[in-house]
Amino acid sequence: MSNIKIFVAHDAEKTITVDNPIYQDVITENVEDSKFINIHTGDNISDKYKRYQELTVQYWAWKNVDADYYGLCTQNKYLSFSNSNIRNNQKTNFEFPAPYFDEHPTIDPPIKFEYLNKANIEKMNLFEQAMKDEIEQHDMIITSHLDWDITVMQQFDVPSVLDNKLKVALEVIDEFSPEFSEVAHEYLNGFVYYPGQLYVMKNDLFNDYCSWSFKILDELEKRIDFSDYSIEGLKVLYYISERLLGIYYTYLKNQNKYKLKELDWCEIEYVETQDPILPAFIDNKEAILFTFDNNYVIPAAATILSLINTSNDKNQYDIICFNKNLDQTNKDLLYRLVKDKNNISLRFYDIGFLMSNYPPPHLRENGFWSIDIYSKFLIFELLTSYNKVLYLDTDLILMNDISYLLNLDLTGYYLASCPGLLAIVYSLKMPWQYNYLTKKINLKNKFNYINIGVSLFNVQEIVNNQINFGDNLLQTLFNKAKLAYIAPEQDIINELFHGKIYPLDISWNIFSLLGIMKNTITKKLFQEYLPEYLYKSCLEAIQNPKIIHYVGTSKPWNCPDYALANYWWDTIRGTEIYELAINFHLKNTVTKYTQKIIHDFSNTL
């Protein structure tokens, strides 16, 4: 059996890996006690990383490792060993000239994935035996070629260097490697290009290629004055080496005696991994969870600000924000809210990768909900170091200190939450809603239906009783998410946890629409269908709300005159959030007005 080693260059330890012994994960930084291979040992050129980039990994493998096959890829670029066409990127081309002054012309891969998750590893067939079967049939494997309408030489007009150093490379090849001269001119003046630095080669070819290419690069390094080069310009040797790889492959191809193969390649957009989430405070194992994206930062900031305003300096607040690709600017905005609060911790956890492993198909056909609503399910995988987790929606304003909720004794209960009044009312008014709650969700008592916008999860109780939810709680939750629900994640939690839900007073989740109880239609609806005790509880809670919840599509940042919106605006007034909210509201208003004008005008045509 062949000894195949494909070296994966990582620029940081916290990056995703493939569980396959063929892949040898290498760290380009000099990190002590790294879980990856350290190429700063043995015969190496690691100190030249700025110029050679991943070639430092290639050099180290050449000088220090014995294998039958050698390969190279990076943390975000892999060859695909799929047996079928999985191309998903229509823009398999390049931008010429480069879109920015100090940037190498960009080339798009035929395959693009957000994450290197289980599904995408399977699509690319990155499994040990499948890869061995393919590799052992060939002498060299390289990326699939691109056909251009300009030459490889013309494409190399890099804005960040003063002149085309690929021409200098050609001169060096003519001088030092005349046997490669003809094919070098053919390739560089041709219209076929092999992108990237991704390959697999047999031992003899790898050694031959390294001896030749590093000889050329070494001479080039002597001839180039790098003193005025930009950071991007310093990479010119690496970019030239990509063309040297194409020259070498074309050289082998012209000899008609080697078994060669071209494979599509893939680029992974997000590769960073994260540390496990542990309690921020030694004596506090209760967390507060928010989940939002870049589009919901202003509402989230308002909710967090209201938490801060109602907090007690004697208590500790461990805030965790689940997100997907949240901009650093938005993170910094929220960090500034708590910068002077030693008793408040604010952390961010990107759940994109984990969520990508659980894609509920139903959502792809549903325009109202997004997959992010299911992120709270990850409590039971990511936050198991906590006793309790208080989940809060980001369309809330807190009027009271939530420490009361965090300190609740939930022994024997899975969670604590408030009644979902709207669903209850409509189940009493509409037969189909009643059937939905009692048959679809299987509630024995429709009055036990909850709204999970404010929910305290007893994490340890749930984790310790996972057997009640099937072999795997998380998988059970996401399997149910494939089915059609009205309020997807809320209905699933109602269904699975019913009978083990501690009822919170309605004042902890007062719907903003209850603020319009003076409206005869709303008042009549609740008077007519709600049990008397619930109706009276609503009236009392409205007088002293502990948390206001702006449910529905009318939000205070869009509709400042909506019921109870004044609480939201009063919370942010005097802070930098206020100006951002005003700007957002104005842009939203102008956009809607413009759309209305266009719509009205088009109807007159």
N, C-alpha and C positions, 0 to 999 in steps of 0.2 A: 504493500500500500504506500502510495506516494506521500512524502512529507510536504504538505502545502501550507505556506504561510503568507497571508495577505495582511500587510501592516496598515493599521488604521491610525492616521495622524490626528491626535486631539490637541487642541490648544488650551484645554482646561479639563480638570478631572470630572467636574459635574456636567458630563455630557453622556448621551445615550449610547449604549453598546448593543451589539448583537450577540446573543448566547450561542456561539458557534466557535469551536476550537481552531478553525481555519483562520479566523480573524485575530490578529495580535494587536491589542490596543496599546498605543504608544503615546506618551505625553511629550510634547515639544518643549514645555517649560521644564526648568530644573526643580522638580518637586521631590523632597525627601519623603521616604516611606509611601510612595504613590502606589495605588492599586494597579497602575499602568506600567508598562515598560519604560524605563528611564534611558533616553538615548544620550545622556550626558556622561555615559560610562564608556569604557573601551575606546576604540579608534572612532572618533566622531568629529563632525564639523558643526556642532550645535551652536557654537558662538557666531556662526554665520547665518542664523535663521532669518534675519531681516532681508537678506539677499536670496537665500536659497529656499526659504519656506519649507514645504514638505519634503524637499530633496534631502534635507538633513536626516529624515527618517530613512529614505532610500539608501543614503550613504552608510548609515549605521547598520542597516540590514546587510548590505553588501560586505562590510568589513567584519561583522561580528556574529552572523547567523549562518548556519548551514541548513539548507533545505533543497528539496527537489524542484519546487516551484516557488517563485517570489511574486508578490503582488503589492500594489499600493492603492489606497483610497484614503478618504478623509472622513471626519466625524459627520459630515453632511453630504457626502457624495459617494455613491456605491454603484458598482456595475450590477445590472439586473440579470439574473440567471433564469428568468421566467421562460417557460416553453411557449408562451403565447404573447401576442402584441398587447402590452398594457400601457401604451403611450397615452398620456392624458393632457399633454401640453401642446396646444396648437402653435404656440410661438417658438418653435424649435429653430431659432435663427439667431442673429446677433444684431446689436445696435451699432451702427457705424455712421458717422464717427461717434465716439463715446458721448453719453449724455452729459457728463460733467468734465470739467477741464482736467482734473487730476484722477482720472479713472481709466483703467484698461477697458477696451471694448468688451461689452458683456455678451455672453453666449448663454442662451437658455437650453436646458436639458430637455430631452424628449419625455421624461417622466418627472413629475413634481408631486411630492407629498408634504403635508403639514408636519407629520410626525412619523418616526420610525417605530410604529406600533406593530402588534401581532399581525393584524390584517395585511399591512403593507409589506412586512417581512415575508409573509406567505405569498403575496402577489409577486414579489421579486424572486421567490424560491431561494432564499438565502439560508438553505439548510446544508449541513455538512456533506451528506451523501450525494445529494443532487449536484452540488457544486463540484465535488470530486469527479463525478461521472463526466461532467462537461469539461473540466480543466484537463483531465488526463488524456483527453482525445486531441489536445492541441499543444502546439509549441508556444504560441503566444495569443493572448486575447487582449483586445483594445476596445475603446469606445466606438460606437457606430459613427460613421463619417457624415459630414455635412457637405452639401454642394452649394458653392457660392457663385455670385456673379462678379466678385473681385478676387484677386489672388491672395494667397496666404500672406505674402509679403506686404501687400497693400493693407490688409486687415491689421497688420502689426504697427501701424502708425500711432504709437502711444503718445498722447498729449503730454504726459508727465516727464518725458525725456526729450532732450534737445534734437536728437536725430534718430533714425531707425537703426538701432543696434543689431537688428536681425541681419542687416547687410554686413555688419562687421563679423557676425557669427558665420556668415557664408564665406567671407574671406578667410576666416580661421580654418574652416572645414577644407577649403581649397588648398590651404597651405599645409595643414597638419594631417588631414585624412583624405588624400586624393581619391581613395577607393569609394568614398561617399560623395564626392564632388558632383558627379552627374545626377545622382538621385536627389541630392539636396537642392540643386537648381530646379529639377523637375517638380519637386514637392512645393517648394516655396514660391515658385512662379505658376503653380497650378491652382485649380479652383476646388480641390478636395481637401478637407481639413478634418483631422481627428482631434476633437476637443478634450481638454482636461489632462490630468496626470493619473489616469486610472488604467491599470493593466494587470495582467498575470503573465509571467514568462517562465520557461524552463530554466533550470540552473545555468546551463552553458550560455544561453542567450542573455540572461540577466547579467552575468558577469561580463560578457562582451559589451553589452549596452552600457553598463556603468563605467567600464574602463574607457570607452570611447566618449561618452557624453560628458563625464567629469573632466576629461582631458580638454575638451572644447571649452567648457565653462571656466575651467581654471585659467586658460589663456585669455578668455574674454574678460575675466575679472582683472587681469593685469593691464588690459588695454583701455578699460573704462575708468574715467575719473568720476567717482560717486559723490564727491564733496558737496555738490549743489543739488543733489537729487532729493525729491520729496519721499515721503514714506512709501507711496505707491511706486514711484520711480525706482526705488531701491530693489523692487521685486523683478526688475527687468530680466535678471538671469533665470529666475523661475519661469517667467513667461517664455523666454527663449527655449528653455528645456522642454516645454510642452511641444514646441515645433520640432525639437530634436527627436522626441519620441515618435512623432509622425514620420519624420525622415527615416528613422530606423525601421519602423514597421513597413514603410514603402520599400525600403532596401530588401527586407526579407521577402516581401510579396513579389518583387521582381525576379527573385531567384527561383520561384516556382518549386521549391522543395520542402517548404515548411507548411505545417497545418496551422492555419491562422483563422481567427474568428473575431467578428465584431459584435459587441453586445450594447444594447441601449444602457444608458446610465441615468441615475436618479439623483435629484437634489432634495434634501430634507430641509424644510424651512426652519423648524424649531428643534434644537437638539439638547438644550440645557435640562439637566435633572436638578432635583431639589432635595434638601435634607428633610428627614422626618420632622413632623411638627410636635414639639414638646411644650409643656406649660412654660410660660414666660416668667412666672413667679413660683418660688419654692413652695409656699404654703397655699397655693390656689390652683385647684384642678377643675375650674369652671371656665369655659371659653364663651366668647360672643362671636357669632359667625354672621358675616355678610357675604353675599355673592353678587357680583355685578361686572360690567364691562366698561369700555371707554365711553360708551354712549350714555351711561347712567352714573357718571362720576359726580355730577352736581347734586342729584338727589341723594346719592350715598353720602356725600360730604355733609349735607344738611342733617341727615339722620345721625351720623357720627357726632356732629356738632351738638345736636340735642342731647345725645348721650353724655357728652362732656359737660354740658351745662347743668345737667341734673345729677351728676356724679357726686360722690362723697369722698373727700380726701383720705378717709380712713379705710376705704375699700379699694380693692384692686380689680382692674378691668383688662382682661386679656382678649384683645380684638384680633380676629383673623379674617382676612378678606380673600375669599376664593375669587379667582379671576382668570381670564384668558387673554394673554398678550396685552396686559395693561401697560400703557405708556408710562415711562419714568416721570414725565412731567405731571401726570395725574397722581402717581404715587407720592411725589414730592408735595403736591398740593395737600394731600391728606396727612402726610407726615407733619406738615407745619401746624396742623390743628392740635396735635398732641405733644409738640416739642417741649413744652414746659411742664408736662404732666408726668411725674415720676411714677405715679400709681396706674398709669395707662400704657399698655403696650399695644402697638399697632404693627401687624405683619401681613405680608401678601404671599399668597401661594397660588401659582399658576396651575390650574387643573386641566389645561388643554390636552396634555398627553393622556392622562387617565381617562378623561371623558371620551377621547377618540377610540378607546377600546370598547366603549359601550354606546354605539350609535343606534338609538331607537328609530327604526324605519318610519314609524307613524309620523314623526315630526317633519319628515321631508315632504309630506303632503299637506302639512298644516301651516298656513302662513301666520297664524296668530302667536303660536308658541315657538320658542327657540330651545335648542338642546340644553342651554344653560340653566333652565329651570330645574333640571335633574341634578344639578351639581350638589344640592344638599344631601343627596344619597351618599356622597363620598365622606360624610361625617363618620360613617361606620367603617371606613378604611383608613382615613387620614387622621382622625381625632380620637383614636382609642386610648390615648394616654390621659384623657380627661374623664372626669366622673360625669359631668353634665355639659351640654352645649346649648346655649340659647341662640336659636336662629332668628334673625330679624330681617324682614324685607327692607328694601331701601326706599320705599315710599311711605316711611313712617316719620312721625315726630314724637319723641319721648318727652313726657311731661313729668315723669317721676323717676326716681333712682331705680334702676333695674336690679340692684343687688337683692331686692326682695325676691325676685324670681329666681336668681341664681342660688339663693339659699333655701329654696323650697325642698322639703323632704319628699322625694318621689319613690320611696321604697315600694316595690310592687307595681309601679307604673312605668310604662315605656316613655311617655312624654306628657307634658302639660300644655294645654292650648285652650283657646276660646271658641265658643260656638260659631259656626259659619252661618250667620243669620240669613243672608240672602238665599243660600241653597235651601235652608230650612223653610223659609217663607214660600219659595217657589215649589217646594215639594208638597206643601199643603194646598197650594193653589192649582198646580198643574199635575195631572195624573202621570204623565211621562217622567217628570222629575222625581215623583214619589217612587215609581218603579225603578228608576235609575239608582236611587240611594239604597233601596231595600233589596234589589235583585242584582244589579250590576256590581255595586260596592258591597253588598251583603250586610248592610247595617241592620241590626236587630231593632234599633231605636233611631229613627231619623233625627231626633233632637240631639243626638250625640255627634252629629257631623261637625267637624271642626274646620276652621280656617287656619292654615299653618303659617301665616305671615308673622306671627309671634308664637314660637314654639320652643319649649325647653325639653330637649331630648335627654333622657336618662341613658347615656351611652353604655355604661357598664351593665345595666340591666338588659339592654337590648343585645349586646355582644355575648353576654353570658347565657342568653336564651336563643341563640341563633338557630338551634335545632328546630325551633317552632316555625322557622321561615324557609325550610329547605336546606339543602347542602351548603348553600352560600347565599347569605342575605343580600349582598350587593347584586349578585347575578339574578336573584329572584326579583329584586326591585326593577332592574333594567329589563328583564324578560317581560314583566308586566307593562313596562313602558312601551312595548311594541304594540300593545292593544290600544283601542280608541277610548279615551277618557275625556270628559268635559274639561275638568281642571286637572291635567295629567298627574303631576307629582303629588298634589294635595289629595286626590281621590285614592291614589295607591296607598298613601300613608294611612288614610282613614280606613281602608279595607284591611290592611295588614295589622294595624295596631289597635283596632277597635276592641273595646272591653278593657284596655289597659291605658286609658287616657285620663289624666287628672284634669278636671274642669277648672279653668281659670275664670275669674270674674270678667265680665264683658268689658269692663273699663280698661283692661290691658290690651284691648284690640278694638277700639271704637272706629267703625267705618265712617269716613268723612260724610258719606251721604246721609248718615243719621243726623247730621247737623242741619238738614233741611226737613226735619220732622214737622216743622210748621207748615210745610207744603201739604195741602189736604190729601193729595193723591198718595204720597209716601206714608203719611200718618195713617190714612185709611187702610193701606195695604198691611202695615204692621199691626194695626188694631184688629183687623179682621182675621188675620191668619196666625199671628204669634200667640202662644199661650200667655196668659195674663202675667205669670211670674217673669217671663222673658221680656215682655213688653215693658213692664215696670222697671226691670233691671236696666233696660236700654235708656229709659228716661232719666234714671238716676245717674247712670254712667256718663251720659252726655254732659251733665252738670259738673262732673269732676273726672274728665278723661285722664287716664294714666299714659296711654299711647294712642295717638291718632293715626289711623291707617287710611291712606288715600287710594282706595281700591277703584278699579274700573279704569276707563281710558281718560277721564278728566283728572289731570294732575295739577297741583298748584303752580308748578313752574310753567305750565301751558295756559292755565285758566286761573289767574290771580283772584278773580271774583267768585270762585267756586266755594262751596260750603267748607268752612273751617280752614281755608287756604291762608288766612291771616296768621295762624299759628306757624305755618311753614315759613312765610316771609319774615315774621318777627324773629324767628330763630336765626336766620342768616344775615339779617340787617346789621350793618356795621362791620362785616367781615369781607374778605376778598371773594367769598362765595357769592355774596350779593351781586357784585358787579358782573360776575360770570353768568349768574342766573338771569339778570336783566338782559345781557347781551344775547343769551340763548333764546330768551322769550321774544326779543325783537326780531332776531333772524327767523325764528319759527313763524312769527306773525307775518313778516314780509313774504316768506316763502309761500305760506298758505294763501295770502292775498294775491300774489302773482299767479299762482296756479288757478285761482278762481277767475282772474281776469282772462287768462288764456283759455280756460274752459268756456267761459261765457262768450268770448269772442269767436271761438271755433264753432259754437252753436248757431252763430249768426251767418256763417258762411253757407 
